[in-house]
Structure formats: structure tokens, C-alpha cells
Amino acid sequence: MSISFQSARSPASERRELAHRSGAGVDVTLYWQPILDELLVCVRDERHGAHFEIRPSRNLALDVYYHPYAYAKESRRAA
């Protein structure tokens, strides 16, 4: 497990949730970070103990939100 400490005005604290869905032990959330003007899809899979984040381009954001595992390998390669 990794723990990060962030200041009160960090971009993470400014995240705005745009969409969230949950089912079968998987939570997927789409955020917008207004300070950075970036989108972020966060996936937490309790079945496999996995957590990952993807920063999609605007034109792919909803597709990544609905199909994050299709983009998970790309996300790990970029990290």
C-alpha cells in the first residue's frame, strides 16, 4: 500500500466527481481536476486487490470510464 500526503490545496483535493459506478466489487470513478484541467478515471477492484488510475484524453474519457480494463495495460506502460 502506498500513502501520499497532500497539501490542502493540492490538485487531488480539488477533484470533482463527474460519475461513479459500482458493482461486483469494482468501483469506477471519473474525476475532473479543474486546476490542471485533466480527467482521471480511478478503479478499485476489491476482488483482486487492485487499484489503478488512468488519465484519458478528453475524447476517450467516457470510453475509459465504461471500459477501464481495456485501457489498463496502456496505463501501466505509461507509468
Phi and psi in radians as a Rosetta constraint file:
Dihedral C 1 N 2 CA 2 C 2 CIRCULARHARMONIC -1.935 0.35
Dihedral N 2 CA 2 C 2 N 3 CIRCULARHARMONIC 2.508 0.35
Dihedral C 2 N 3 CA 3 C 3 CIRCULARHARMONIC -2.134 0.35
Dihedral N 3 CA 3 C 3 N 4 CIRCULARHARMONIC 2.281 0.35
Dihedral C 3 N 4 CA 4 C 4 CIRCULARHARMONIC -2.138 0.35
Dihedral N 4 CA 4 C 4 N 5 CIRCULARHARMONIC 2.467 0.35
Dihedral C 4 N 5 CA 5 C 5 CIRCULARHARMONIC -1.825 0.35
Dihedral N 5 CA 5 C 5 N 6 CIRCULARHARMONIC 2.345 0.35
Dihedral C 5 N 6 CA 6 C 6 CIRCULARHARMONIC -2.280 0.35
Dihedral N 6 CA 6 C 6 N 7 CIRCULARHARMONIC 2.562 0.35
Dihedral C 6 N 7 CA 7 C 7 CIRCULARHARMONIC -1.225 0.35
Dihedral N 7 CA 7 C 7 N 8 CIRCULARHARMONIC 2.857 0.35
Dihedral C 7 N 8 CA 8 C 8 CIRCULARHARMONIC -1.065 0.35
Dihedral N 8 CA 8 C 8 N 9 CIRCULARHARMONIC -0.460 0.35
Dihedral C 8 N 9 CA 9 C 9 CIRCULARHARMONIC -1.833 0.35
Dihedral N 9 CA 9 C 9 N 10 CIRCULARHARMONIC 0.339 0.35
Dihedral C 9 N 10 CA 10 C 10 CIRCULARHARMONIC -1.223 0.35
Dihedral N 10 CA 10 C 10 N 11 CIRCULARHARMONIC 2.769 0.35
Dihedral C 10 N 11 CA 11 C 11 CIRCULARHARMONIC -0.995 0.35
Dihedral N 11 CA 11 C 11 N 12 CIRCULARHARMONIC -0.605 0.35
Dihedral C 11 N 12 CA 12 C 12 CIRCULARHARMONIC -1.104 0.35
Dihedral N 12 CA 12 C 12 N 13 CIRCULARHARMONIC -0.619 0.35
Dihedral C 12 N 13 CA 13 C 13 CIRCULARHARMONIC -1.289 0.35
Dihedral N 13 CA 13 C 13 N 14 CIRCULARHARMONIC -0.261 0.35
Dihedral C 13 N 14 CA 14 C 14 CIRCULARHARMONIC -1.703 0.35
Dihedral N 14 CA 14 C 14 N 15 CIRCULARHARMONIC 0.113 0.35
Dihedral C 14 N 15 CA 15 C 15 CIRCULARHARMONIC -1.080 0.35
Dihedral N 15 CA 15 C 15 N 16 CIRCULARHARMONIC 2.475 0.35
Dihedral C 15 N 16 CA 16 C 16 CIRCULARHARMONIC -2.087 0.35
Dihedral N 16 CA 16 C 16 N 17 CIRCULARHARMONIC 2.171 0.35
Dihedral C 16 N 17 CA 17 C 17 CIRCULARHARMONIC -1.301 0.35
Dihedral N 17 CA 17 C 17 N 18 CIRCULARHARMONIC 2.173 0.35
Dihedral C 17 N 18 CA 18 C 18 CIRCULARHARMONIC -1.750 0.35
Dihedral N 18 CA 18 C 18 N 19 CIRCULARHARMONIC -0.567 0.35
Dihedral C 18 N 19 CA 19 C 19 CIRCULARHARMONIC -2.774 0.35
Dihedral N 19 CA 19 C 19 N 20 CIRCULARHARMONIC 2.604 0.35
Dihedral C 19 N 20 CA 20 C 20 CIRCULARHARMONIC -2.565 0.35
Dihedral N 20 CA 20 C 20 N 21 CIRCULARHARMONIC 2.418 0.35
Dihedral C 20 N 21 CA 21 C 21 CIRCULARHARMONIC -2.473 0.35
Dihedral N 21 CA 21 C 21 N 22 CIRCULARHARMONIC 2.709 0.35
Dihedral C 21 N 22 CA 22 C 22 CIRCULARHARMONIC -2.653 0.35
Dihedral N 22 CA 22 C 22 N 23 CIRCULARHARMONIC 2.473 0.35
Dihedral C 22 N 23 CA 23 C 23 CIRCULARHARMONIC 3.110 0.35
Dihedral N 23 CA 23 C 23 N 24 CIRCULARHARMONIC 2.504 0.35
Dihedral C 23 N 24 CA 24 C 24 CIRCULARHARMONIC 0.952 0.35
Dihedral N 24 CA 24 C 24 N 25 CIRCULARHARMONIC 0.622 0.35
Dihedral C 24 N 25 CA 25 C 25 CIRCULARHARMONIC 1.449 0.35
Dihedral N 25 CA 25 C 25 N 26 CIRCULARHARMONIC 0.148 0.35
Dihedral C 25 N 26 CA 26 C 26 CIRCULARHARMONIC -2.080 0.35
Dihedral N 26 CA 26 C 26 N 27 CIRCULARHARMONIC 2.207 0.35
Dihedral C 26 N 27 CA 27 C 27 CIRCULARHARMONIC -1.952 0.35
Dihedral N 27 CA 27 C 27 N 28 CIRCULARHARMONIC 2.298 0.35
Dihedral C 27 N 28 CA 28 C 28 CIRCULARHARMONIC -2.232 0.35
Dihedral N 28 CA 28 C 28 N 29 CIRCULARHARMONIC 2.247 0.35
Dihedral C 28 N 29 CA 29 C 29 CIRCULARHARMONIC -2.277 0.35
Dihedral N 29 CA 29 C 29 N 30 CIRCULARHARMONIC 2.359 0.35
Dihedral C 29 N 30 CA 30 C 30 CIRCULARHARMONIC -1.825 0.35
Dihedral N 30 CA 30 C 30 N 31 CIRCULARHARMONIC 2.141 0.35
Dihedral C 30 N 31 CA 31 C 31 CIRCULARHARMONIC -2.044 0.35
Dihedral N 31 CA 31 C 31 N 32 CIRCULARHARMONIC 2.714 0.35
Dihedral C 31 N 32 CA 32 C 32 CIRCULARHARMONIC -2.102 0.35
Dihedral N 32 CA 32 C 32 N 33 CIRCULARHARMONIC 2.303 0.35
Dihedral C 32 N 33 CA 33 C 33 CIRCULARHARMONIC -1.854 0.35
Dihedral N 33 CA 33 C 33 N 34 CIRCULARHARMONIC 1.721 0.35
Dihedral C 33 N 34 CA 34 C 34 CIRCULARHARMONIC -1.095 0.35
Dihedral N 34 CA 34 C 34 N 35 CIRCULARHARMONIC -0.602 0.35
Dihedral C 34 N 35 CA 35 C 35 CIRCULARHARMONIC -1.106 0.35
Dihedral N 35 CA 35 C 35 N 36 CIRCULARHARMONIC -0.732 0.35
Dihedral C 35 N 36 CA 36 C 36 CIRCULARHARMONIC -1.605 0.35
Dihedral N 36 CA 36 C 36 N 37 CIRCULARHARMONIC -0.208 0.35
Dihedral C 36 N 37 CA 37 C 37 CIRCULARHARMONIC 0.910 0.35
Dihedral N 37 CA 37 C 37 N 38 CIRCULARHARMONIC 0.877 0.35
Dihedral C 37 N 38 CA 38 C 38 CIRCULARHARMONIC -2.161 0.35
Dihedral N 38 CA 38 C 38 N 39 CIRCULARHARMONIC 2.671 0.35
Dihedral C 38 N 39 CA 39 C 39 CIRCULARHARMONIC -1.790 0.35
Dihedral N 39 CA 39 C 39 N 40 CIRCULARHARMONIC 2.632 0.35
Dihedral C 39 N 40 CA 40 C 40 CIRCULARHARMONIC -2.534 0.35
Dihedral N 40 CA 40 C 40 N 41 CIRCULARHARMONIC 2.285 0.35
Dihedral C 40 N 41 CA 41 C 41 CIRCULARHARMONIC -1.936 0.35
Dihedral N 41 CA 41 C 41 N 42 CIRCULARHARMONIC 2.118 0.35
Dihedral C 41 N 42 CA 42 C 42 CIRCULARHARMONIC -1.903 0.35
Dihedral N 42 CA 42 C 42 N 43 CIRCULARHARMONIC 2.294 0.35
Dihedral C 42 N 43 CA 43 C 43 CIRCULARHARMONIC -2.140 0.35
Dihedral N 43 CA 43 C 43 N 44 CIRCULARHARMONIC 2.263 0.35
Dihedral C 43 N 44 CA 44 C 44 CIRCULARHARMONIC -2.183 0.35
Dihedral N 44 CA 44 C 44 N 45 CIRCULARHARMONIC 2.017 0.35
Dihedral C 44 N 45 CA 45 C 45 CIRCULARHARMONIC -1.943 0.35
Dihedral N 45 CA 45 C 45 N 46 CIRCULARHARMONIC 1.755 0.35
Dihedral C 45 N 46 CA 46 C 46 CIRCULARHARMONIC -1.245 0.35
Dihedral N 46 CA 46 C 46 N 47 CIRCULARHARMONIC -0.391 0.35
Dihedral C 46 N 47 CA 47 C 47 CIRCULARHARMONIC -1.123 0.35
Dihedral N 47 CA 47 C 47 N 48 CIRCULARHARMONIC -0.686 0.35
Dihedral C 47 N 48 CA 48 C 48 CIRCULARHARMONIC -1.956 0.35
Dihedral N 48 CA 48 C 48 N 49 CIRCULARHARMONIC 0.061 0.35
Dihedral C 48 N 49 CA 49 C 49 CIRCULARHARMONIC 1.137 0.35
Dihedral N 49 CA 49 C 49 N 50 CIRCULARHARMONIC 0.541 0.35
Dihedral C 49 N 50 CA 50 C 50 CIRCULARHARMONIC -1.835 0.35
Dihedral N 50 CA 50 C 50 N 51 CIRCULARHARMONIC 2.587 0.35
Dihedral C 50 N 51 CA 51 C 51 CIRCULARHARMONIC -2.539 0.35
Dihedral N 51 CA 51 C 51 N 52 CIRCULARHARMONIC 2.254 0.35
Dihedral C 51 N 52 CA 52 C 52 CIRCULARHARMONIC -2.619 0.35
Dihedral N 52 CA 52 C 52 N 53 CIRCULARHARMONIC 2.809 0.35
Dihedral C 52 N 53 CA 53 C 53 CIRCULARHARMONIC -2.237 0.35
Dihedral N 53 CA 53 C 53 N 54 CIRCULARHARMONIC 2.512 0.35
Dihedral C 53 N 54 CA 54 C 54 CIRCULARHARMONIC -2.241 0.35
Dihedral N 54 CA 54 C 54 N 55 CIRCULARHARMONIC 2.322 0.35
Dihedral C 54 N 55 CA 55 C 55 CIRCULARHARMONIC -1.812 0.35
Dihedral N 55 CA 55 C 55 N 56 CIRCULARHARMONIC 1.579 0.35
Dihedral C 55 N 56 CA 56 C 56 CIRCULARHARMONIC -1.402 0.35
Dihedral N 56 CA 56 C 56 N 57 CIRCULARHARMONIC 2.748 0.35
Dihedral C 56 N 57 CA 57 C 57 CIRCULARHARMONIC -1.230 0.35
Dihedral N 57 CA 57 C 57 N 58 CIRCULARHARMONIC 2.777 0.35
Dihedral C 57 N 58 CA 58 C 58 CIRCULARHARMONIC -0.984 0.35
Dihedral N 58 CA 58 C 58 N 59 CIRCULARHARMONIC -0.716 0.35
Dihedral C 58 N 59 CA 59 C 59 CIRCULARHARMONIC -1.252 0.35
Dihedral N 59 CA 59 C 59 N 60 CIRCULARHARMONIC -0.253 0.35
Dihedral C 59 N 60 CA 60 C 60 CIRCULARHARMONIC -1.889 0.35
Dihedral N 60 CA 60 C 60 N 61 CIRCULARHARMONIC -0.042 0.35
Dihedral C 60 N 61 CA 61 C 61 CIRCULARHARMONIC -0.978 0.35
Dihedral N 61 CA 61 C 61 N 62 CIRCULARHARMONIC -0.844 0.35
Dihedral C 61 N 62 CA 62 C 62 CIRCULARHARMONIC -1.201 0.35
Dihedral N 62 CA 62 C 62 N 63 CIRCULARHARMONIC -0.622 0.35
Dihedral C 62 N 63 CA 63 C 63 CIRCULARHARMONIC -1.142 0.35
Dihedral N 63 CA 63 C 63 N 64 CIRCULARHARMONIC -0.719 0.35
Dihedral C 63 N 64 CA 64 C 64 CIRCULARHARMONIC -1.131 0.35
Dihedral N 64 CA 64 C 64 N 65 CIRCULARHARMONIC -0.704 0.35
Dihedral C 64 N 65 CA 65 C 65 CIRCULARHARMONIC -1.038 0.35
Dihedral N 65 CA 65 C 65 N 66 CIRCULARHARMONIC -0.788 0.35
Dihedral C 65 N 66 CA 66 C 66 CIRCULARHARMONIC -1.424 0.35
Dihedral N 66 CA 66 C 66 N 67 CIRCULARHARMONIC -0.389 0.35
Dihedral C 66 N 67 CA 67 C 67 CIRCULARHARMONIC -2.368 0.35
Dihedral N 67 CA 67 C 67 N 68 CIRCULARHARMONIC 0.989 0.35
Dihedral C 67 N 68 CA 68 C 68 CIRCULARHARMONIC -1.106 0.35
Dihedral N 68 CA 68 C 68 N 69 CIRCULARHARMONIC -0.533 0.35
Dihedral C 68 N 69 CA 69 C 69 CIRCULARHARMONIC -1.217 0.35
Dihedral N 69 CA 69 C 69 N 70 CIRCULARHARMONIC -0.411 0.35
Dihedral C 69 N 70 CA 70 C 70 CIRCULARHARMONIC -1.199 0.35
Dihedral N 70 CA 70 C 70 N 71 CIRCULARHARMONIC -0.405 0.35
Dihedral C 70 N 71 CA 71 C 71 CIRCULARHARMONIC -1.879 0.35
Dihedral N 71 CA 71 C 71 N 72 CIRCULARHARMONIC -0.060 0.35
Dihedral C 71 N 72 CA 72 C 72 CIRCULARHARMONIC -1.067 0.35
Dihedral N 72 CA 72 C 72 N 73 CIRCULARHARMONIC -0.714 0.35
Dihedral C 72 N 73 CA 73 C 73 CIRCULARHARMONIC -1.121 0.35
Dihedral N 73 CA 73 C 73 N 74 CIRCULARHARMONIC -0.733 0.35
Dihedral C 73 N 74 CA 74 C 74 CIRCULARHARMONIC -1.058 0.35
Dihedral N 74 CA 74 C 74 N 75 CIRCULARHARMONIC -0.704 0.35
Dihedral C 74 N 75 CA 75 C 75 CIRCULARHARMONIC -1.094 0.35
Dihedral N 75 CA 75 C 75 N 76 CIRCULARHARMONIC -0.749 0.35
Dihedral C 75 N 76 CA 76 C 76 CIRCULARHARMONIC -1.223 0.35
Dihedral N 76 CA 76 C 76 N 77 CIRCULARHARMONIC -0.604 0.35
Dihedral C 76 N 77 CA 77 C 77 CIRCULARHARMONIC -1.146 0.35
Dihedral N 77 CA 77 C 77 N 78 CIRCULARHARMONIC -0.648 0.35
Dihedral C 77 N 78 CA 78 C 78 CIRCULARHARMONIC -1.291 0.35
Dihedral N 78 CA 78 C 78 N 79 CIRCULARHARMONIC -0.415 0.35
